[in-house]
Amino acid sequence: NKRYIDPEILKGAVSAIIEYLNKVTGKSFGTASPDTNNLIEERMLDGFVVADFFAVIDVKSSQWLEDLKMNQYLKPGTLFSKKFAGYLEESHAKVVSLNTQQAKKSHHILLAAN
């Protein structure tokens, strides 16, 4: 029983994801590439949603955008590959780390106020 994504939903998702990737990275990827469309469709069939793609773009951009060696990998073929789930895990770990740092700051502010 093969899962299916409506072509119009896929088209909208690809458009939103590539537009976001271009905005964050300053690059200019197109939405017509069959490879890009297939990668996004495969990840969506794996159960991932547009917000997951945005999270992966954010975490890998924060790591690679200023890195001359790694910047070249900020592209659909790398970001949306079979490594996608691992990249997404990195984004969750980063959020937990940021939330922990923020909680510590808030705690110090409360202690300083008392």
C-alpha positions as CSV (number, residue, x, y, z in Angstrom):
1,N,0.0,0.0,0.0
2,K,2.1,2.9,-1.3
3,R,1.6,6.3,0.3
4,Y,0.7,9.2,-1.9
5,I,1.1,13.0,-1.7
6,D,-1.2,15.1,-3.7
7,P,0.8,16.8,-6.5
8,E,-0.6,20.3,-5.6
9,I,0.4,19.8,-2.0
10,L,3.8,18.6,-3.0
11,K,4.2,21.6,-5.4
12,G,3.3,24.0,-2.6
13,A,5.7,22.3,-0.2
14,V,8.6,22.3,-2.6
15,S,8.0,26.0,-3.4
16,A,7.9,27.0,0.3
17,I,10.9,24.9,1.2
18,I,13.1,26.1,-1.6
19,E,12.1,29.7,-1.1
20,Y,13.1,29.4,2.5
21,L,16.4,27.7,1.7
22,N,17.2,30.5,-0.8
23,K,16.3,33.2,1.7
24,V,18.4,31.7,4.5
25,T,21.4,30.8,2.4
26,G,21.4,33.6,-0.1
27,K,21.4,31.0,-2.9
28,S,19.0,30.6,-5.8
29,F,17.9,27.1,-6.2
30,G,14.9,26.4,-8.5
31,T,11.8,24.3,-7.8
32,A,11.7,22.6,-11.2
33,S,14.5,20.1,-10.5
34,P,13.2,16.5,-10.5
35,D,15.9,15.5,-8.1
36,T,14.9,18.2,-5.6
37,N,11.2,17.3,-6.0
38,N,11.9,13.6,-5.5
39,L,14.0,14.2,-2.4
40,I,11.3,16.4,-0.8
41,E,8.6,13.9,-1.7
42,E,10.6,11.0,-0.3
43,R,11.1,12.8,3.0
44,M,7.4,13.8,3.2
45,L,6.5,10.2,2.5
46,D,8.7,9.3,5.5
47,G,6.4,11.5,7.5
48,F,8.3,14.8,7.7
49,V,6.4,18.1,7.3
50,V,7.5,21.5,5.9
51,A,8.4,22.8,9.4
52,D,11.0,19.9,9.6
53,F,12.6,21.1,6.4
54,F,12.8,24.6,7.8
55,A,14.4,23.3,11.0
56,V,17.1,21.3,9.0
57,I,17.8,24.4,6.9
58,D,18.2,26.5,10.0
59,V,20.5,24.1,11.9
60,K,22.8,23.3,9.0
61,S,22.9,27.0,7.9
62,S,24.0,28.0,11.4
63,Q,26.8,25.4,11.2
64,W,27.8,25.7,7.5
65,L,26.9,29.1,6.1
66,E,30.1,30.9,7.2
67,D,32.3,27.8,6.7
68,L,34.0,28.0,3.3
69,K,34.4,24.3,3.0
70,M,30.9,23.3,4.1
71,N,28.9,26.1,2.5
72,Q,28.8,24.1,-0.7
73,Y,26.7,21.5,1.0
74,L,23.8,23.9,1.7
75,K,21.8,22.4,-1.1
76,P,18.8,20.2,-1.5
77,G,20.8,17.1,-2.5
78,T,22.6,17.2,0.8
79,L,20.1,18.7,3.2
80,F,17.1,16.5,2.1
81,S,19.1,13.2,1.6
82,K,18.8,10.1,3.7
83,K,20.7,12.0,6.4
84,F,17.7,14.3,6.9
85,A,16.4,12.6,10.1
86,G,19.9,13.0,11.7
87,Y,20.0,16.7,10.7
88,L,16.6,17.2,12.2
89,E,17.7,15.5,15.5
90,E,20.6,18.1,15.6
91,S,18.0,20.9,15.3
92,H,16.0,19.4,18.3
93,A,19.2,19.2,20.3
94,K,20.1,22.8,19.5
95,V,16.6,23.9,20.7
96,V,16.9,22.0,23.9
97,S,20.4,23.6,24.5
98,L,19.1,27.1,23.8
99,N,16.1,26.5,26.0
100,T,18.3,25.3,28.8
101,Q,20.6,28.3,28.4
102,Q,17.6,30.6,28.5
103,A,16.2,28.9,31.6
104,K,19.6,29.3,33.3
105,K,19.7,33.0,32.4
106,S,16.2,33.5,33.7
107,H,17.1,31.7,36.9
108,H,20.1,33.9,37.4
109,I,18.0,37.0,36.8
110,L,15.5,35.9,39.4
111,L,18.2,35.2,41.9
112,A,19.8,38.6,41.2
113,A,16.4,40.3,41.7
114,N,15.9,38.7,45.1
